[in-house]
Amino acid sequence: MLAESLIKKATRHQWIPAGVRRTIKDEDMNEPSRSRRISVNGAIALGVGSMVGAGIFALMGEAAAMAGSAVWLSFLVAGIIALLTGHSFAQLGVRYPSRGGVVEYLVKAYGPGLFSGGCSILFYIAQLIGMAMIALAFGKFSAKLLDLGEADLLLWERLLGSALIVTLTALNLVGAKFVSSAQRLVVLANLAVLALFTVALSMHADVARLALETWPAARPILGSLGLTFFAFTGFAVVSNAAGDMDNPTRDLPRAMYTTIAIVLALYVALALAVTATVDEHHLTASGATLLVVVARHNFGEIGFHILLLSAILATVTCLNGGFFGATSITYTLAENGQLPSRFGQKIGMSYRGLTISALLALLMVNFLTLTTVASLGSATSLLVYSLVNFGAWRLLKGGGWHRVAILLSIVACVLAIIVWGFDTFQTSPGSFSIFLSFLVIAFAAEGLLQRYHGRRILAQEHWESS
């Protein structure tokens, strides 16, 4: 329950003082106060803001390098997978209206044992991967803005990305609030920039560039799903708002489906517009800077700098949000005994989990590339979401289209992971090995913590009967 209290406070951008312990009745968690009630429109804004950010600026080009002129199809398929998985999250959010989100659903579905604990740590690793991707994207965009050249681009990406992590960590420790205060404004500005950019690009479109004969083979298109899905992963935050809704049974599904549909339409429209306005060489060779390259080609230096600045601001606010979320997760896992207690120790205006998360993200930034971390993040998220989908199948009884949607979500996520694994094993065996290493680390860490912290692993039969 203390974890629930933490997330309550975190929602209002406040932290619980160290040592505070209080019990919250279950009915209190299901009856949101008037000051924190969230409407459908509010939940949609929260979800869209969490999904549309730094990821799309960096991932559009990385996915296009694989899928070519069919990149819009990759975003479409990834969005459909997100819609199906979003249905599971919405139904679980209605049944278990908790701000614990993924961690809560895993424990409900599989019991408080080694499996759910290892998956929770794996989910935390996915958050770290996302933070590393955003930091590397910041480094790439900043190096482009400063015109630091191509010779040492990777070095500059890592140096600038590391500098951003260190700076935001320091700001969070001293309690600076101006970054968080500007976050909503930046999200709205980015949405406006991307929407206007899409409309303006469509005026320069050459439909012939979208022709079927320009598509690559099926394998790279399917392989790009490992990147495009990562641009949708923020939708899970919508289900966390269930506890603050007046009527979550009615409002949560509406908010979830509308959020994903809006983002899906934006991503596909943007991908179509970009593909139809750039030649094949620039489409597949520009990497993470594709959108800014297209902006310069069509709108000159003004368009180039507007989009570049928008991308940089998006990375700053997204990484700040990533720190906030990672700190909440580590505090919750530390309270549950799934991470060492030092993660929950107070340091400055935050918790030690913040500094540990920053150090781990720094390691990824300086030893992995943007493409690698994006691919690993998507695969890790797909695996965790597959387990949530399967948990929904176990927990949510009944029939009808709800049951069919859950089954389809399981099949879609599992197939996406298989495709990612097959493609990555052949094209980037190093990335595949790192993914397997993360799996081993997550479950080995949970097993060691349970052994040395004296936590008892409940048998599934015992959990189901309790």
ABEGO torsion letter per residue (X at the ends): XAAAAAAAAAAAGBBBBBGBBBBBBAAAAABBBAAABBBAAAAAAAAAAAABBAAAAAAAAAAAAAAEAAAAAAAAAAAAAAAAAAAAAAAAAAABBBAAEAAAAAAAAAEBBAAAAAAAAAAAAAAAAAAAAAAAAAAAAAAAAAGAEAAAAAAAAAAAAAAAAAAAAAAAAAGBAAAAAAAAAAAAAAAAAAAAAAAAAAAABBAAAABAAABBBAAAAAAAAAAAAAAAAAAAAAAAAAAABABAAAAAAAAAAAAAAAAAAAAAAAAAAAAAABBAAAAAAAEAAAAAAAAAAAAEAAAAAAAAAAAAAAAAAAAAAAAAAAAAAAAAAAAAGABBAAAABBBEABBAAAAAAAAAAAAAAAABBAAAAAAAAAAAAAAAAAAAAAAAAAABBEBEAAAAAAAAAAAAAAAAAAAAAAAAAAABAAAAAAAAAAAAAAAAAAAAAAAAAGBBBBBAAAAAAX
